[in-house]
Amino acid sequence: MASAPGAEPDAEGAADTEEAIYEEVMPCDRMELSQRLAVDELITTEASYVHNIQLCVSDIRAHLQKKQLPDLDLEGLFSNTDDILHVSRRFLKGLEATATQGHDQLLCISALFQEFKEEMETIYKIYCASYDHALLLVESYCKDPRLQAEILDTLKATVPHTGVSDLSFFLVMPVQRITKYPLLLGKILENTPSSASARPALQAAVHAMTQLNANINEYKRRREVATKYTKAEHLTLRDRLARLNTHSIAKKTTRLSRLFMHEAGIVAKKRRLDRLVWQPLCSLSDMLVGPQQLVKKRLDKLLDYEEIQERKSEVGSVTYEEEAAMNTYLAINALLVAEIPRFNQLALQLLGQIVCSLSALQRDLAAQVLHQAEKELEQMPHGRMPLPSFWKMMEDTLQQLGAQLRTFCQTFETVTPSPVTLPLNPAEERKVLSLVSKHGPDKLYQVTSNISGSKDLDLTLQRGQIVALLQSVDTKGNTSRWLVDAGGPRGFVPAGKLQPYCLAQSQQPGMQMPALESSAERRRHSCASLQAPRPQVATFTPAFQVVAGFSFAARSPQEVSLQAGQPVLVLEPHDKKGSKEWSLVEVNGQRGYVPSSYLLTVPAQEPVGWSLPV
């Protein structure tokens, strides 16, 4: 029946008509709208990123420079942020200029990424390689109340609108941005029809940014390999004494006797000799330590590489562990091939100057040294003793001293002062709250002395840190080596360097504990037995999250694929054999292994961007 003029149309019929129009027209319109929103997000987030980097350089760093704090390493914190700002400004200007290109905008955006790829890779790989060091600096400054107060004062004075209380909020932005480019371009490509002329150019831009991130990751991995074998060990007196044994004492005794042979009768060095020879030689010696260790490790890895190559030629395939060993050798070898020639040239120039200086001084010193040596020899009480008898006397004396040293080491190992509970700084108090919420107060222990991890799964901890006990035995059944949670990293530590930590509410002014009903629960909380009820604790919201720093394609059912910038949940920071090169993670409900070096820990942030209404 036809409706009368002015009457309301049938509601059900109108809905059917609108749905038909939506089905015919809206899919195309929605794709075009999504593409436009994706382009807008790329440009607006780039503008926001450049603004934040500008704040980081012109406001925050400049304010810290004016304070002239001697303990603050600004170069280590901000690295080459100036270069990143310079490139990002020009890149943003190019992006904004594409808005006037109409239908050619996508082609211009793709060409812009291709144009800036090489320059971005050069500057971002330097920043990403030094990012972990910057985070360690931030962590160390948080433990210094004076430096932490100065940093907070700077942030409140320069960026009060952000409410940020940690430099890492700004330092992580370049790492996040460079990993975001493939995702932003992929979103544009996803909403570009396959028949569009700009689609091949967009595909090339996505591939270029993905390859850029892979190259940055490879550079970072090479640097990590080099740092692993060149860093100096910082051992305590007890750790050094623990390394002493009969073999090491005999070796050091032989060295000492050889040193006496070289130095006996030598007069004190002149100032010219110290300035022209000794000091430059010490500098050269320090320079050679890292490359020497890296070259030695390269030879070790070469033997493994050749063995794996032979096995691969016979069997036709290798395991993941063997492939990782081959990649380690290739990384070390590539780094040495690239940098050793330039290093050798500088070292030879310095050595030549040292030799020339030594030769000039040797003529003046030779006669005086010989004359003084003869005078000193006559004054020695055993100067006229036959040489075999003299060496016999020296060996007997050194053996006696060695026996006394061994006795001292045994006494030092068995008799130790009783440990005391150390006070906590605010950062440790926050970590204690997290550990209590996950493991309970009865699992808390405090480190009584510095721990330097010497094995792959060992942790390096500082005196006073709080950890949670996971297992009181290692994988081989050794009860003197415990598995602990250090508030993020997990690993083994010596049980003798841990003591139970008694948690008191009065010790934690910053921890909001709910009121407990009974008087027994209001008493000081200590390490209770397993049957004792655990106190209620406030919920803990992590300030950091783990994300994929680079894309990774799974190569077997045991692995899982990653997209750069994608959040992941780390289930185990090692594989079944305990190797930390692979981590077991969960991504979008799927579990599998990924390379540990592909993961980054960044501050948790609110999600940004846009989404279409459902």
Buried (B, 14 or more C-beta within 10 A) or exposed (E): EEEEEEEEEEEEEEEEEEEEEEEEEEEEEEBEEBBEBBBEBBBBBBBEBBEBBBBBBEBBBEBBEEEEBEEBBEEEBBBBBEBBBBBBEBBBEBBEEBEEEEEEBBBBBBBBBBBBBEBBBEBBBBBBBBBBBBBEBBEEBBBBEEBBEBBBEBBEEBBEEEEBEBBBBBBBBBBBBBBBBBBBBBBBBEBBEEEBEBBEBBBBBBEBBBEBBBBBBBBBBBBEBBBEBBEEEEBEEBBEBEEBEEEEBEEEBEEEEEEEEEEEBEEEEBEEBEEBBBEBBEEBEEBBEBBEBBBEBBEEBEEBBEEBEEBBEEEEEBEBBBBBBBBBBBBBBEBBEEEBEEBEEEBEEBBEBBEEBBEEBEEEBEEEBEEBBEEBEEEEEEEEEEEEEBEEEBEEEBEEEBEEEBEEBEEEEEEEEEBEBBEBBBEBBBBBBBBBEEBBBBBBBBBBBBBEEEEEBBBBBEBBBBBBBBEEBBEEEEEEBBBBBBBEEBBBBEBEBBBBBBBEBEBBEEBEBEEBEEEEEEEEBEBBEEEBEEBEBEEBEEEEBBBBBBBBEBEEEBBBBBBBBBEBEBEEBBBEEEBBBBBBBEBEEEEBBBBBBBBBBBBEEEEEEEEEEE
